């Protein structure tokens, strides 16, 4: 059970880090973007868990899939609340301060 949780954690963190880097680079501050990204990553990780151990494969249940999606939605909303609503602000400040220094 612990192995499965660890694989699920890693399977969710790597794509989410890519999404966070993309959002910071493009200054995406939309709450909808973070909610959908969290949901999609959690669902992909949950549905992809069947490939970890094909010998003990069990089809994902509807409630398990709904729970994973809801957890991803909440994770995306919490990330937006903590950091996503200010995405790209430091990049814009640095660019602005460099431009002012050149003038």
C-alpha positions as CSV (number, residue, x, y, z in Angstrom):
1,X,0.0,0.0,0.0
2,X,2.8,2.4,0.8
3,X,4.5,1.7,-2.5
4,X,1.3,2.5,-4.4
5,X,0.9,5.8,-2.5
6,X,4.6,6.7,-3.2
7,X,4.2,6.0,-7.0
8,X,0.9,8.0,-7.0
9,X,2.7,10.9,-5.4
10,X,5.6,10.8,-7.8
11,X,3.3,10.4,-10.8
12,X,1.4,13.5,-9.7
13,X,4.3,15.7,-8.7
14,X,6.3,15.6,-11.9
15,X,3.5,16.7,-14.3
16,X,2.4,19.3,-11.7
17,X,5.9,20.8,-11.5
18,X,5.9,21.2,-15.3
19,X,2.5,22.9,-15.1
20,X,3.6,25.2,-12.3
21,X,6.8,26.2,-14.3
22,X,4.7,26.9,-17.4
23,X,2.2,29.0,-15.4
24,X,4.9,31.0,-13.8
25,X,6.7,31.6,-17.1
26,X,3.5,32.7,-18.8
27,X,2.1,34.5,-15.8
28,X,-1.1,32.5,-15.7
29,X,-3.1,33.6,-12.7
30,X,-6.5,32.0,-13.5
31,X,-8.2,30.0,-10.8
32,X,-9.8,27.9,-13.4
33,X,-6.5,26.9,-15.0
34,X,-5.1,25.7,-11.6
35,X,-8.3,23.8,-10.7
36,X,-8.4,22.0,-14.1
37,X,-4.7,21.3,-14.1
38,X,-4.9,19.8,-10.6
39,X,-7.9,17.7,-11.6
40,X,-6.4,16.4,-14.8
41,X,-3.1,15.5,-13.2
42,X,-4.8,13.7,-10.4
43,X,-7.1,11.8,-12.7
44,X,-4.2,10.9,-15.0
45,X,-2.1,9.6,-12.1
46,X,-5.0,7.6,-10.7
47,X,-5.9,6.0,-14.0
48,X,-2.3,5.4,-14.7
49,X,-1.8,3.4,-11.5
50,X,-3.2,0.3,-13.2
51,X,0.1,0.1,-15.2
52,X,2.2,-0.1,-12.0
53,X,1.4,-3.7,-11.3
54,X,-0.5,-5.3,-14.1
55,X,-0.7,-8.7,-12.3
56,X,-2.9,-7.2,-9.6
57,X,-4.9,-4.9,-12.0
58,X,-8.3,-3.9,-10.9
59,X,-10.4,-1.5,-13.0
60,X,-10.7,1.9,-11.3
61,X,-14.0,2.3,-9.5
62,X,-16.2,5.3,-10.2
63,X,-15.9,6.5,-6.6
64,X,-12.1,6.2,-6.6
65,X,-11.9,8.2,-9.8
66,X,-14.2,10.9,-8.5
67,X,-12.2,11.1,-5.2
68,X,-9.0,11.4,-7.1
69,X,-10.5,14.2,-9.3
70,X,-11.8,16.0,-6.3
71,X,-8.5,15.8,-4.5
72,X,-6.7,17.2,-7.5
73,X,-9.3,20.0,-7.8
74,X,-8.7,20.9,-4.2
75,X,-4.9,20.7,-4.6
76,X,-5.1,23.1,-7.6
77,X,-7.3,25.5,-5.7
78,X,-5.0,25.5,-2.7
79,X,-2.0,26.0,-4.9
80,X,-3.7,29.0,-6.6
81,X,-4.6,30.4,-3.2
82,X,-1.0,30.1,-1.9
83,X,1.0,31.0,-5.0
84,X,-0.8,30.9,-8.3
85,X,-2.7,34.1,-7.9
86,X,0.6,35.9,-7.9
87,X,2.2,33.9,-10.7
88,X,4.7,35.8,-12.7
89,X,4.7,38.9,-10.5
90,X,8.4,38.7,-9.6
91,X,9.3,38.2,-13.2
92,X,7.4,41.3,-14.2
93,X,9.0,43.3,-11.4
94,X,12.5,42.3,-12.4
95,X,11.9,43.1,-16.0
96,X,10.4,46.5,-15.0
97,X,13.3,47.3,-12.7
98,X,15.8,46.4,-15.4
99,X,14.1,48.7,-17.9
100,X,14.0,51.6,-15.4
101,X,17.7,51.2,-14.7
102,X,18.5,51.4,-18.4
103,X,16.6,54.6,-18.9
